[in-house]
Amino acid sequence: MIDFQQAEVPPPEPPESACFHEWVFPDGTLWTRFYRTASGYLLRFPELADFAVAEDGRVVSASPLPGISTGTIRHLYLNQVLPLALSRLGKRVFHASAVETPAGALAFLGESGRGKSTLAASFALAGHRFLTDDALLLEPGAEGYAVQPSHPSIRLWDDSKDELVGDDADLAPVVQYTAKARLLSGDALAFCPEPRILRRMYFLGTGETDQVSFAPMTPGDAVMGLVSNSFLLDIEGRESLAAHFSQVAEMANLPIFFRLDYPRSYAALPAVRRAILEHAEIQGDNGWN
């Protein structure tokens, strides 16, 4: 679908006027700059790499800075660049984790730090295989939206890693842009390599609560939530924006969207999982006819 390669020579330096978007961390640190180029787009990750993306998203070329490992570039591509490139193909890609359950696939969305990865890892360690840690790709089909499996690893901060798996974790080599540990799938951390039909999408709350709670979302709220959690490369292209909005508006009419909040305590996770599984089982179907 997408041809990923390492560039033989770095791309031309884009003019500052070609920058049309930035990703900035809450502390003000610049993470990514988006440039428009003659052949498509340039994504610049300062002190790491440039990625040239073709206009149609089908070709991506990486130009790493000296000293940046192949593993870092590969992980940066899979977690950040590939989802953006897929958006140029008209794909539905969201910032979310997802797990397999008897009721179907459950997806968890929310701001950074809300616990998407920790919750997915908790489910996987309890035998409910995870499908993705961060980039949720949905493909429509006869039975509903199918969650496509991503790469078989989950990133966790050390406190979550220590609490959930201790020293028994199978860890991938550290990448150079995050202090998070990268846990590889295996017998303990189960990964699902096959697509699974989406059952629910849960938007995570702040955790300022002492109990598990669920609240259905209106279609309007679901649209806003999906848009704010979308991977979109060209945020200025009218046609692509209109097409994406049409996609999420169609999705938002399904009765699958809920707000979910729960106490952020590792000891509470078993009870949280049970409540989520019960909710997913009893709250009707996925609305797909």
N, C-alpha and C positions, 0 to 999 in steps of 0.2 A: 504493500500500500504506500509506504514512504521509504525512499532511498536515503539512508543515513551514511555519510562518509566523512573522512577527515580531509579538509582542504589542503591542496599542495602548497598554495600561497595564501597569505591572509587576504581578506576582502579589502577593497579600497576604503579608506577612511571616510565615513559619511560626514557631511556638513552638519553642524549643530541644528540648522534649520530643518533638517530631515527628521529630527526626533519628535515623535508625536505622542509618546506615552512613557511613564515610568512606574516601576513597582518600588515602593519604599516601605521598609519595615516600620513598625510603630515607634521605634526609637529614633527614626529619621535617617537610618542608614539606607543608602541607595542599593537596591538589589539588581534591578534590570532596567536597561534603557531600550526602547523600541524605536528603530529607525525605518523609514521608508527608503527603498533603493530602486534602481532602475529595473532590477530583476525580481524584486519582491520585498523582503524585509531583512533587517539585521537586528539580532537580539544580542545585546552586550551585557555580560555579567562581569562587572569590574573585578580585575585582578584574577579572573578565572579563564574566560573564553568569550569569543564571538561565535554566533551561530547564524549563518546565512540561510534563509528560508525562501524557497521559490514562491512566486505569487500564488500558485495553486496549492502550495503546501506539500507537494509530492517529493521534493528533494530538500534535504537539510545537510549543510556542510559545516563542520566544526573547525574552529581555529583556536586551539588552546594556547594560553600563554606559556612561556618556558617554565618547566618545573611542575606543571599541573599533570597529575597522573591520568592514565587512560581510564581507570575506574571512576575517577571523579567526573570526567567528561561523559562517560557512559551514563552514570547516574543522573547527572544534570540533564542530559538529553531525555532520559526516560521520565523523569519527574516534572520537568519544567517545559522543555521545548517540544517534545512529541505531542502532549495534549494541545498545545497552541497550534502546532502544524495541523493536527487533525481537525481543528475548528475551521481551517480553510477548506477542508473537504466537506463541510457541512455537517460534521459529526456533533453529537451531543456529548460534551465532556464537562464534568463538574469536579470541583474540589470536594472530594468525599471519600470516605472509606466504605467498604461493603463486605458483608459476610453471608455465607450460605446457611439457611436454616430449613427445617422441614416445611415451613410455610412458604418458603421462597427466599429470594435475596433481600436483605435489609441494608439500606444505605444510611450513613450518618454524615450530616453536613453541619458546618458551623465555622465560626471564626477560628483563626489559629489559636491554639491553647485550650480549646473547649473539650478536647479529649477524644477526637475522632480515632486516632491511631491506638490510643490506650484501650478504648472500647473494642475495637476490631481485634486487637491482640488478645484481649481477655476472652472474647468469643472463640478465637482460634485455639487458644490453649485449653479451652473447655470442650473442644471437639467440633466446633462449628467453623468450618474452613473459611478462611478469608479469601476474597476475590481481588481486592485492591486496598492499598493503604491511603492513596491520596488522589489519584486520577480515575474518576468513575466514567467509563465510556458506555453509553447506552445505545443499543441497536433495536429499532422497532421490528416487530414480527407478528405472526398470526396470534400468538398467545400473550403478547404484551411486550414490554421493553426488556431486552436481555442484557444483563450486566456482563460485560466482557472482562475476563481475567486480565490483570496487569502483571507486572513482574513480581516474583515470589519473595518479597521482603517487606518488612515493616520497620519504620524508623521511630525510635523512642528515646526520650530523655533518660539519663542514667537512673533517675529515681524510679521511673516507671519500669524500666528494664530490671532493676534490682528487685523491686517488689513483685513483679510478675514472674520472672524466670530465674532470678538470682545469677549464679555463676554458670548455670548449665546452658546458657544461650549459645547458639551457633551464630557467630558474628561474622559479617563481611568486613573486609578492610575498610578503615575509616576513610571517608571522602573529605576533601579539603575545604568544604564550604559550610560544614555544620558540625557541631559537637554531638549531635544525636548518634546513638548506637544504631546500627542497621542489622536487624535480626533476620536471618535467613530461615525460610520454611524448612520443615523437617517433620520427624515423627511427633514432636511436641507441638510445634507451631504449624498447624495444618493449613495447606493452601489448596484452593479449588482451581484446577486448570481448565475447567469447562464453563461456558456461559450458563447463567442461571437467571430465571425470570424474576424481574423486580417485583417485590411484594409491598414494601414500604420505604418511604424516605422520611427520616427523622432529622429535624433541625434542632441541634443541641443548645440548651440554655446555658446560663452562667454558672450553675452549680450552687447557687446561694439558696439552698433548700435542704430539708431534712427527709424528704420522701421522693419517690419516683412519681412523676406526673406526665400525663399525655393530654394534648389539646389539639383537636383537628384544626387545620388551616383553611382559610378561604382560598378560592382560586387566585384572587388578587395577591394575597400574602405569599402563596406558593410561587407565583410568577416572580415577585420581587426577590424571594429567597433564592430561586434558581438562577436568576440573572446575576445576583451579587456573588454567586458561587460558581460562575461559569468560567471556563478557559476560553478566551476570545483573543485572537491575535490582532485583528484589525478592528479596533473599537470605533473607528471613524467611517468605515465603509457602510454606506446606507443600505445597500442590497444585502450584505451579509448580516448586518444588525437586524434588518427586517425579517430575514429568513430565520434567524435564531430566535427572535422574539415570537414568531409564529410557532416555532417548535415548542418552546417552553409554555406558551399559552395553551397549546393543545394538551400538553402533559398536565398542566395545572388543573384541568377539569376532572382528572381522575381522583378518586377518594383515597389517595395513598399518602397524603402529606400530613405530618403531625409535628407539633413542637414537643420535644422531650427534654425534661430536666430531671436531675437526680443528684444526690450528694456526691461530691468528688472525694470519695474515700475508697481506698483499695479494698478494705474489708467489706464494703457495701457492694462490690462488683457482682458477686454471685446472685444476690437478690435483685440487682438491676437487670442482669441477664434474664433471670426468670420472669420478671415483669415484662420485659420487652418481648420475649418469646410468647408469653400468654397474650399480650396485646395484639401481636401480629397474627395469631391464630384466630382470635375471636372477632376481630374488627372487619367482618365482611371479606369481599374479594379484592382483586386489584383493579376492578372497574373496567377491565378490557373485554370488549364484546367481539 
